[in-house]
Amino acid sequence: MKSKYTKKQRVLAILGIILLVGLYLAALIASFFNSPTAQGFLCSALFCTFFIPIVIYLLQFFAKKNSSSPDDDDKSFRK
């Protein structure tokens, strides 16, 4: 079964997930140690929860707009 998502889209999605999980773990660990930066970590994690998917979507949108053909997006990842 062929996926409707390109390899580039899957890689960007995985990187976004890793970044968000890392931010939430940093906020959780900072809160366990009663760090004064814990609230800052939590606020940045909440902000990035909305900001990172929007940036990933915009990157994919502009990459698709600037490509010369639909198959050019996936060729760079096949090497």
C-alpha positions in Angstrom: 0.0 0.0 0.0 1.5 3.3 -1.1 1.5 6.2 1.4 0.0 9.5 0.3 2.8 11.3 2.2 6.3 11.8 0.8 9.4 10.8 2.7 10.2 14.5 3.2 6.8 15.0 4.9 7.3 12.0 7.2 10.8 13.2 8.2 9.5 16.7 9.0 6.7 15.3 11.0 9.0 13.0 13.0 11.4 15.9 13.7 8.5 18.0 14.9 7.3 15.2 17.2 10.8 14.7 18.7 11.2 18.5 19.3 7.9 18.8 21.0 8.5 15.7 23.2 11.9 17.1 24.1 10.4 20.4 25.1 7.7 18.8 27.3 10.3 16.5 28.9 12.5 19.5 29.7 9.5 21.3 31.3 8.6 18.2 33.3 12.1 17.6 34.6 12.5 21.3 35.5 9.3 21.2 37.4 10.4 18.2 39.4 13.5 20.0 40.5 11.5 23.1 41.4 13.6 25.2 38.9 12.7 28.8 38.4 12.8 28.2 34.6 10.1 25.5 34.7 7.3 28.0 33.9 9.4 29.3 31.0 9.9 25.8 29.7 6.2 25.0 29.9 5.2 28.3 28.2 7.7 27.7 25.4 6.5 24.1 25.0 2.8 25.2 24.8 3.8 27.9 22.2 5.7 25.5 20.1 2.9 23.0 20.2 1.0 25.4 17.8 4.0 27.1 16.2 6.0 24.0 15.0 3.2 22.4 13.0 2.4 25.7 11.3 6.0 26.2 10.3 6.2 22.6 9.0 3.1 23.1 7.0 4.4 26.4 5.5 7.8 24.7 4.6 6.0 21.9 2.8 3.6 24.4 1.1 6.4 26.6 -0.2 8.6 23.7 -1.2 5.7 22.3 -3.3 5.1 25.7 -4.9 8.8 26.1 -5.8 9.4 22.7 -7.2 9.5 22.3 -11.0 7.8 18.9 -11.1 5.9 16.9 -8.5 8.5 14.1 -8.4 11.4 16.5 -7.6 10.5 16.6 -3.9 11.3 13.0 -3.3 14.4 12.6 -5.4 16.8 14.2 -3.0 15.9 11.7 -0.2 16.4 8.6 -2.3 20.2 8.8 -2.2 
